[in-house]
Amino acid sequence: MKESTAKSALRVFAILELFQIRQEPLTLKDLVAALEIPTSSAEELLKCLCREGYLCFDTVTRTYMPTPKVTHLGSWVPDAMLMHGRLQECAQRLGMLTGEMIAVATANELFMQNIAFIPPTKVVDIRFSEDRVYPLVTSAMGVVWLSDKDEARIERLYRLSIARGLVDRTNLPLNRLLCRVEAVRGRDVAVIESSQHSSATMVAVAVPVSEARRRVILSIGGPSQRVHGDLSRIKDALAQEREWLLAA
């Protein structure tokens, strides 16, 4: 894909995301100012989106608005990725039970990406991000996701991550990654120290999602001392939720 084509595609998503954030009609001037893109480029993209039916333009107010066609594009995704809302239900129950951060994540190329998130209700000094995308081989949930992969597949993902500049082999040698994966391989509930937050611990289970043909990781994370102090209850709760998901 040519760089100019890729840039235009990213700008289209930036436009749609801005509408989601602002949730109001926007003028060309609003979009140009917020996204810092050339007026001529923005105008061309807006015309294209209107022509294809994704935006509508009001000639009186000179404003643009997304059409229902935009929402139809992804209307099927929550059912496919979140097991028709069941994963979200699990996350909410676990959040109410523990008060800790609850995340559902899946692999996205060389990254792990949150697809559902419940912020902690207990006081924490750790900053958890709902929209976080992080390198697969360096993250705790990534390690759990890798736990059903063979060594050759893990090494390939590791070397691709190095080539992309996502990991430094000095900070994370391959042998260390393989050891982290082996420590959780075959476990119904995995307990793993976070690599992003030195004082945090993650407790996680892997759940196959047949509709999306992928595995997702359901996890509870919080300060290590607090998580380890409540570890038995957390592990039991995660195991029960996984059984409920697989039986549904």
C-alpha positions in Angstrom: 0.0 0.0 0.0 1.4 3.4 -1.0 2.2 5.7 1.9 -0.3 8.3 0.7 -3.1 5.7 0.5 -2.4 4.5 4.0 -2.4 8.1 5.3 -5.7 8.8 3.7 -7.2 5.6 5.3 -5.9 6.6 8.7 -7.4 10.1 8.3 -10.8 8.6 7.5 -10.7 6.7 10.8 -9.5 9.9 12.6 -12.5 11.8 11.2 -14.9 9.1 12.3 -13.3 8.9 15.8 -13.6 12.7 16.2 -17.3 12.4 15.6 -17.5 9.7 18.3 -15.6 12.0 20.7 -17.5 15.2 19.9 -20.9 13.7 19.2 -22.2 16.7 17.3 -22.3 18.0 13.7 -18.9 19.4 12.7 -17.8 21.8 10.0 -14.8 21.4 7.7 -13.1 24.0 9.8 -13.7 22.0 13.0 -12.2 18.9 11.5 -9.2 20.6 10.0 -8.4 22.4 13.3 -8.9 19.2 15.5 -7.0 16.8 13.2 -4.4 19.2 11.9 -4.7 18.0 8.3 -4.6 20.2 5.1 -8.0 21.7 4.2 -7.9 20.4 0.7 -7.2 16.8 1.9 -10.0 17.0 4.5 -12.5 18.4 2.0 -11.7 15.6 -0.5 -12.1 12.9 2.1 -15.4 14.4 3.4 -16.8 14.5 -0.1 -15.8 10.9 -0.7 -17.5 9.8 2.6 -20.6 11.7 1.7 -20.7 10.2 -1.8 -20.5 6.7 -0.3 -23.2 7.4 2.3 -21.1 7.4 5.5 -21.5 11.1 6.1 -24.3 13.6 5.3 -23.8 17.3 4.6 -26.2 20.0 5.6 -25.9 22.8 3.0 -27.6 25.3 5.4 -25.3 24.9 8.5 -22.4 23.6 6.4 -21.9 20.7 8.9 -21.2 17.0 8.5 -22.8 14.1 10.4 -22.2 10.4 10.3 -25.1 8.3 9.0 -26.4 5.0 10.4 -24.3 3.3 7.7 -21.3 3.9 9.9 -22.8 2.1 12.9 -23.9 -0.8 10.7 -20.3 -1.5 9.7 -19.4 -2.8 13.2 -22.7 -3.7 14.6 -21.9 -7.4 14.5 -18.5 -7.1 16.1 -19.5 -7.1 19.8 -21.5 -10.3 19.4 -18.7 -12.0 17.6 -15.8 -10.8 19.8 -17.6 -10.7 23.2 -19.7 -13.9 22.8 -23.0 -12.0 22.5 -22.3 -10.0 25.6 -21.4 -12.9 27.8 -17.7 -11.8 28.2 -18.8 -8.3 29.2 -21.2 -9.9 31.8 -18.3 -11.8 33.2 -16.1 -8.7 33.4 -18.8 -6.8 35.2 -19.4 -9.6 37.7 -15.6 -9.9 38.4 -15.3 -6.1 38.8 -18.1 -6.1 41.3 -16.6 -9.0 43.2 -13.0 -7.9 43.4 -13.0 -4.1 42.8 -9.9 -4.6 40.7 -9.2 -3.8 37.0 -10.8 -6.3 34.7 -9.7 -6.5 31.0 -10.6 -8.7 28.1 -7.9 -8.7 25.4 -7.0 -10.5 22.2 -4.0 -10.6 19.9 -3.9 -8.1 17.1 -0.9 -9.0 14.8 2.1 -8.4 17.1 0.0 -6.7 19.8 -2.5 -7.4 22.5 -5.6 -5.1 22.4 -8.2 -4.6 25.0 -11.7 -5.2 23.7 -13.5 -4.8 27.0 -12.4 -3.0 30.2 -13.8 -2.4 33.7 -11.8 0.2 35.7 -10.9 -0.6 39.3 -13.2 0.7 42.1 -10.5 0.2 44.7 -7.8 2.8 45.2 -4.7 2.0 43.0 -1.5 3.9 42.2 -1.3 2.1 38.9 -2.6 3.7 35.7 -4.6 1.1 33.6 -5.7 2.3 30.2 -9.0 1.2 28.6 -7.8 1.7 25.0 -4.4 0.2 25.5 -2.6 -1.6 22.7 0.7 -3.2 23.8 3.4 -5.5 22.3 2.3 -9.1 22.6 5.6 -10.6 23.7 6.2 -8.1 26.5 2.7 -8.1 28.1 1.4 -10.4 30.8 -1.8 -11.1 28.9 0.3 -11.7 25.8 2.3 -14.4 27.6 -1.0 -16.1 28.6 -2.1 -15.9 24.9 1.1 -17.5 23.8 0.8 -20.4 26.2 -0.9 -22.7 23.7 1.6 -21.9 20.9 4.7 -24.0 20.2 8.2 -22.8 20.6 8.8 -22.2 16.9 5.7 -19.9 16.7 6.7 -18.0 19.8 10.2 -17.5 18.4 8.8 -16.2 15.1 6.6 -13.7 16.8 9.5 -12.6 19.0 11.8 -12.1 16.1 9.1 -10.1 14.2 8.6 -8.0 17.2 12.4 -7.2 17.4 12.4 -6.4 13.7 9.6 -3.9 14.2 11.3 -2.3 17.2 8.7 -3.4 19.7 11.1 -5.2 22.0 14.8 -5.0 22.8 16.5 -8.4 23.0 18.7 -7.1 25.8 15.7 -6.3 28.0 13.8 -9.5 27.0 16.0 -12.3 25.7 14.1 -15.1 24.0 14.9 -17.6 26.7 13.3 -15.4 29.3 10.2 -15.1 27.2 10.0 -18.9 26.7 10.4 -19.4 30.5 7.5 -16.9 31.2 5.3 -18.8 28.8 6.3 -22.2 30.2 5.4 -21.0 33.7 1.8 -20.6 32.7 1.4 -23.3 30.0 -1.3 -25.8 30.7 -2.7 -23.9 33.8 -6.4 -23.3 34.0 -5.8 -20.0 35.7 -2.5 -18.2 35.2 -0.8 -15.9 37.7 1.8 -13.6 36.2 3.6 -10.5 37.2 3.0 -7.5 35.0 5.9 -6.4 32.8 4.3 -2.9 32.3 3.8 -2.2 36.0 6.5 -3.6 38.4 4.1 -3.5 41.3 1.1 -5.2 39.6 0.0 -8.8 39.2 -2.3 -10.3 36.6 -4.5 -13.3 37.1 -5.9 -14.6 33.8 -7.8 -17.3 31.9 -7.8 -18.0 28.2 -11.3 -18.4 26.5 -11.8 -19.6 23.0 -14.4 -17.5 21.0 -15.6 -19.6 18.2 -17.6 -16.8 16.5 -14.4 -14.8 16.0 -12.1 -17.8 15.6 -9.7 -16.6 18.2 -8.7 -16.8 21.9 -9.3 -14.0 24.3 -7.8 -13.4 27.7 -10.0 -12.5 30.6 -7.9 -11.0 33.4 -7.9 -9.3 36.8 -5.1 -7.0 37.6 -4.1 -4.9 40.6 -1.4 -4.2 43.1 0.6 -7.3 43.7 0.3 -7.4 47.5 -3.5 -7.0 47.3 -3.9 -9.5 44.5 -1.8 -12.2 46.2 -3.6 -11.6 49.4 -6.9 -12.4 47.7 -5.5 -14.9 45.2 -7.6 -18.0 46.1 -10.9 -16.1 45.7 -9.8 -14.4 42.5 -8.6 -17.7 40.9 -11.9 -19.4 41.9 -14.0 -16.6 40.5 -12.1 -16.6 37.2 -12.3 -20.4 36.9 -16.1 -20.3 37.5 -16.6 -17.5 34.9 -14.6 -19.5 32.3 -16.7 -22.6 33.0 -19.9 -20.5 32.6 -18.6 -19.1 29.2 -17.6 -22.5 27.9 -21.0 -24.1 28.9 -23.1 -21.3 27.4 
